[in-house]
């Protein structure tokens, strides 16, 4: 277990939760062979059928990492899936 140094600030509950989600997103990307690279203040996730730009990896879900099939992919906006107009 890591010990916190006296000078290091304690992480809030929200920060710990986001760290857990970021770690999960990185693990999911690694398992799927996707590349996660810094892009400005966010991240780019790329691989076969996947091309995402996100400000924070903690918002990436397994559904976001499903490759597009024949150019069609449902659009996700705040957790709601939308058809791309087909």
C-alpha positions as CSV (number, residue, x, y, z in Angstrom):
1,X,0.0,0.0,0.0
2,X,1.3,3.4,-0.9
3,X,1.8,5.8,1.9
4,X,1.0,9.5,1.4
5,X,3.8,11.8,2.1
6,X,3.0,14.7,4.6
7,X,3.3,17.3,1.8
8,X,1.0,15.5,-0.7
9,X,-2.6,16.5,-0.6
10,X,-5.2,13.8,0.0
11,X,-7.3,12.8,-3.0
12,X,-11.0,13.5,-2.8
13,X,-13.5,10.7,-3.2
14,X,-14.4,12.1,-6.7
15,X,-10.7,12.2,-7.8
16,X,-10.3,8.6,-6.6
17,X,-13.3,7.5,-8.6
18,X,-12.1,9.2,-11.8
19,X,-8.7,7.6,-11.4
20,X,-10.4,4.2,-11.2
21,X,-12.4,4.9,-14.3
22,X,-9.3,6.2,-16.1
23,X,-7.4,3.0,-15.2
24,X,-10.3,0.9,-16.4
25,X,-10.4,2.8,-19.7
26,X,-6.7,2.3,-20.3
27,X,-7.0,-1.4,-19.5
28,X,-9.9,-1.8,-21.9
29,X,-8.0,0.0,-24.6
30,X,-4.9,-2.1,-24.0
31,X,-7.0,-5.3,-24.2
32,X,-8.5,-4.2,-27.5
33,X,-5.1,-3.2,-29.0
34,X,-6.1,0.5,-29.1
35,X,-3.6,3.3,-28.8
36,X,-4.1,6.1,-26.2
37,X,-2.1,9.2,-26.8
38,X,-2.2,12.7,-25.3
39,X,-3.9,15.2,-27.6
40,X,-3.9,18.8,-26.5
41,X,-5.5,18.8,-23.0
42,X,-7.3,15.5,-23.8
43,X,-6.6,12.1,-25.3
44,X,-6.9,10.4,-28.6
45,X,-8.0,6.7,-28.7
46,X,-7.3,5.1,-32.1
47,X,-7.4,1.6,-33.5
48,X,-9.3,-0.5,-36.0
49,X,-12.7,1.1,-36.3
50,X,-12.1,3.5,-33.4
51,X,-11.2,7.1,-33.5
52,X,-12.1,9.1,-30.4
53,X,-11.1,12.4,-28.9
54,X,-11.9,12.8,-25.2
55,X,-11.1,15.4,-22.7
56,X,-11.0,12.9,-19.8
57,X,-10.4,9.1,-20.1
58,X,-12.7,8.6,-17.1
59,X,-15.8,9.1,-19.4
60,X,-14.8,6.3,-21.9
61,X,-17.1,3.3,-21.6
62,X,-16.9,-0.2,-23.2
63,X,-19.7,0.8,-25.6
64,X,-17.4,3.6,-26.9
65,X,-14.8,1.1,-27.8
66,X,-17.0,-1.0,-30.1
67,X,-15.6,-0.7,-33.7
68,X,-17.7,0.9,-36.4
69,X,-19.3,-1.7,-38.7
70,X,-19.4,-0.8,-42.4
71,X,-19.1,2.9,-41.5
72,X,-22.1,2.9,-39.2
73,X,-21.8,3.5,-35.5
74,X,-24.4,4.8,-33.1
75,X,-23.7,8.3,-31.8
76,X,-23.6,8.7,-28.0
77,X,-24.5,12.0,-26.4
78,X,-24.5,12.2,-22.6
79,X,-25.3,8.5,-22.4
80,X,-28.1,8.5,-24.9
81,X,-27.6,6.5,-28.1
82,X,-28.8,8.2,-31.4
83,X,-29.0,6.8,-34.9
84,X,-26.8,8.6,-37.4
85,X,-29.7,9.3,-39.6
86,X,-29.9,6.1,-41.7
